[in-house]
Amino acid sequence: MKNILLAVLSLCLAMSAVAQETGFRKSVEIYGGPVLTTDRGKYVTGLSLTAGYQFTPHLYAGVGGGFRHTRSLFMIEDKVSANDCSIETHYSYGYKYLLPLFGRVQYTFDVFPVKPLLMLDMGYAFNVPFLPDDINELWFCEPAVGAEVGLGGKTALYFYLGVDVQRLQYRFYTTYSQTAYEEEIHRTFYLTLDFKAGLRF
């Protein structure tokens, strides 16, 4: 009988420990970093809020949104002289304010007291409406590695280092004279080295 009681008690404690590590989770985080493809951007900073469910002590999935500020390419202008056929290239960078929405999947390794993490964000960055249409960024994908430090209960601090792959749309002008020019929409990518710190609760 004593052995049965000990087994039941151990099972209850194990189930309680798992219950504390699963359930609904929320977090707030800040991030930023330099654009690695420097001919297409300068830097990115932002704030995100996420919410989701911790299905097991290892697996988490959720959604998030926030605010992103970046200085990125929005126009390339080629000036072609009719006299000597010379070409002058001018790059224009704009301060952009974006509203990213994304899904997140995270895997946590069960190592104490610091838990290594693998994370993947995928989503779409919407241009704030009051900016011109030619300043536009599209979907993005960010794989990252990090670590989490528990603060007690469901609260924890976490840190990520990731590479954000952002699709970028910009206008390309070729100016031949004051009245003759061509305009095209170009799409490309730029990479950002992203440092992220957050509080989960």
Protein Blocks (a to p, Z undefined) as FASTA:
>chain_A
ZZmmmmmmmmmmmmmmmmmmgccdddddddddddfblmlofbdcdddddddddfbfkbcc
ddddddddddddfbdcddddfklopacddddddddddddddddddddddddfbdcddddd
dddddddfkbcfklccdddddddddddddebhjbccddddddddddddddddddfbfmbc
cddddddddddddddddddZZ
